[in-house]
Amino acid sequence: MAQVNKAHLTPPKRRLIELMQDINFGRITNIPVRDGEPELTPDTVIEREIKLGGQSGPRPERD
């Protein structure tokens, strides 16, 4: 299977991946998908979790 990096993703998919990398621990809900593309809307809910004793910052892949 060929490896895919963020440069090969569409902008909406790239934004979602970067958001997931930014929050690290947590969840994202209420993301509509239209024509196979995620849409971050005002109804999208982002919940961050803080891991005590763990690294809660953005993932290193984000850079």
N, C-alpha and C positions, 0 to 999 in steps of 0.2 A: 504494500500500500504506500502510495506516494505521500510524503510529508507536506503539509500545508502550513504556511506561515501567515501572519496577519496581513502582509502586503497583498496576498492573493484573495483576501476576503472582500466582500462588498462593504461600503462604509457603514451601513446599519449593523452588520454582523461584527465589524471591527469595534464599533462603539460599545456594543454589548459585552464583548470579550474584555475590553479595557475597563469597563465599569465593574465587571466581575473581579478583575485583577486588583482594582482600586479598593473594593470593599473587603477582599480577601475572605473573611469569615462573615457569614450572614446569608441573606436570601433576597431575591428579587422576584416579585410577583406582579400579576396583572400586566403581562407583556403580550399585547396582541401580535399575531403573526399574520402578515398579509403577503400573499404570493411568495411564501418562503422566507420573508424578511421580518426580523423583529422590529417592532415600533415602540420606542420609549415615549410614553404619553404622560400627561399630568396624572392619570390614574395608576401609573406604574408605581409600585411601592418598593422602596429600598430599605431593608432592615440590616443594620450592622450589628455584629456580635463582637464583644471584646473578650478575648481569651486571656485570662489572668495567667501570667507566667509564660505566655506564648507570644509570638510575634504577631501583632495586630496591624502592622503597617501594610502598605501596598506590596504586592508580590514583586520580586526582582524582574520578572518578565515584562513588567509594565514599561520599563525604560527603553 
